[in-house]
Amino acid sequence: MDVTGIANAASTLANVGTSQAVSIAVLKKAMDVSAESATALIEAIPPAPTAQNLPAHLGRNINTTA
Protein backbone atom coordinates (compact mmCIF):
# COMPACT_ATOMS: atom_id res chain seq x y z
CA MET A 1 0.00 0.00 0.00
CA ASP A 2 1.43 3.36 -0.93
CA VAL A 3 1.57 6.47 1.23
CA THR A 4 -1.25 8.29 -0.58
CA GLY A 5 -3.64 5.40 0.05
CA ILE A 6 -2.86 5.51 3.75
CA ALA A 7 -3.26 9.28 3.82
CA ASN A 8 -6.60 9.07 2.01
CA ALA A 9 -7.85 6.44 4.45
CA ALA A 10 -6.76 8.51 7.44
CA SER A 11 -8.43 11.66 6.14
CA THR A 12 -11.62 9.74 5.33
CA LEU A 13 -11.73 8.36 8.87
CA ALA A 14 -11.17 11.84 10.30
CA ASN A 15 -13.99 13.26 8.17
CA VAL A 16 -16.37 10.50 9.24
CA GLY A 17 -15.53 11.12 12.90
CA THR A 18 -16.12 14.85 12.53
CA SER A 19 -19.37 14.25 10.67
CA GLN A 20 -20.63 11.95 13.40
CA ALA A 21 -19.70 14.45 16.12
CA VAL A 22 -21.60 17.21 14.33
CA SER A 23 -24.61 14.95 13.84
CA ILE A 24 -24.65 14.04 17.53
CA ALA A 25 -24.41 17.71 18.54
CA VAL A 26 -27.32 18.64 16.27
CA LEU A 27 -29.37 15.73 17.63
CA LYS A 28 -28.72 16.84 21.22
CA LYS A 29 -29.80 20.40 20.38
CA ALA A 30 -32.99 19.10 18.74
CA MET A 31 -33.76 16.97 21.78
CA ASP A 32 -33.22 19.96 24.08
CA VAL A 33 -35.59 22.08 22.01
CA SER A 34 -38.17 19.29 22.03
CA ALA A 35 -37.88 18.93 25.80
CA GLU A 36 -38.35 22.68 26.28
CA SER A 37 -41.40 22.63 23.99
CA ALA A 38 -42.94 19.72 25.85
CA THR A 39 -42.32 21.41 29.19
CA ALA A 40 -43.93 24.63 27.95
CA LEU A 41 -46.97 22.71 26.67
CA ILE A 42 -47.38 20.85 29.95
CA GLU A 43 -47.13 24.08 31.94
CA ALA A 44 -49.71 25.72 29.65
CA ILE A 45 -52.40 23.18 30.55
CA PRO A 46 -54.99 24.94 32.73
CA PRO A 47 -55.88 23.32 36.04
CA ALA A 48 -58.93 21.06 35.99
CA PRO A 49 -62.05 22.76 37.28
CA THR A 50 -63.50 21.35 40.45
CA ALA A 51 -67.13 20.27 40.45
CA GLN A 52 -68.44 21.87 43.63
CA ASN A 53 -72.17 21.43 42.92
CA LEU A 54 -72.09 17.63 42.55
CA PRO A 55 -73.00 15.20 45.34
CA ALA A 56 -70.10 13.59 47.22
CA HIS A 57 -70.96 10.03 46.08
CA LEU A 58 -70.47 10.79 42.36
CA GLY A 59 -67.20 9.79 40.76
CA ARG A 60 -66.22 7.16 43.32
CA ASN A 61 -67.32 3.99 41.49
CA ILE A 62 -66.53 2.64 38.04
CA ASN A 63 -69.04 0.39 36.26
CA THR A 64 -66.91 -2.40 34.86
CA THR A 65 -69.78 -4.60 33.58
CA ALA A 66 -71.20 -2.20 31.02
C-alpha positions in Angstrom: 0.0 0.0 0.0 1.4 3.4 -0.9 1.6 6.5 1.2 -1.3 8.3 -0.6 -3.6 5.4 0.0 -2.9 5.5 3.8 -3.3 9.3 3.8 -6.6 9.1 2.0 -7.8 6.4 4.4 -6.8 8.5 7.4 -8.4 11.7 6.1 -11.6 9.7 5.3 -11.7 8.4 8.9 -11.2 11.8 10.3 -14.0 13.3 8.2 -16.4 10.5 9.2 -15.5 11.1 12.9 -16.1 14.8 12.5 -19.4 14.3 10.7 -20.6 12.0 13.4 -19.7 14.4 16.1 -21.6 17.2 14.3 -24.6 14.9 13.8 -24.7 14.0 17.5 -24.4 17.7 18.5 -27.3 18.6 16.3 -29.4 15.7 17.6 -28.7 16.8 21.2 -29.8 20.4 20.4 -33.0 19.1 18.7 -33.8 17.0 21.8 -33.2 20.0 24.1 -35.6 22.1 22.0 -38.2 19.3 22.0 -37.9 18.9 25.8 -38.4 22.7 26.3 -41.4 22.6 24.0 -42.9 19.7 25.9 -42.3 21.4 29.2 -43.9 24.6 27.9 -47.0 22.7 26.7 -47.4 20.9 30.0 -47.1 24.1 31.9 -49.7 25.7 29.6 -52.4 23.2 30.6 -55.0 24.9 32.7 -55.9 23.3 36.0 -58.9 21.1 36.0 -62.0 22.8 37.3 -63.5 21.4 40.4 -67.1 20.3 40.4 -68.4 21.9 43.6 -72.2 21.4 42.9 -72.1 17.6 42.5 -73.0 15.2 45.3 -70.1 13.6 47.2 -71.0 10.0 46.1 -70.5 10.8 42.4 -67.2 9.8 40.8 -66.2 7.2 43.3 -67.3 4.0 41.5 -66.5 2.6 38.0 -69.0 0.4 36.3 -66.9 -2.4 34.9 -69.8 -4.6 33.6 -71.2 -2.2 31.0 
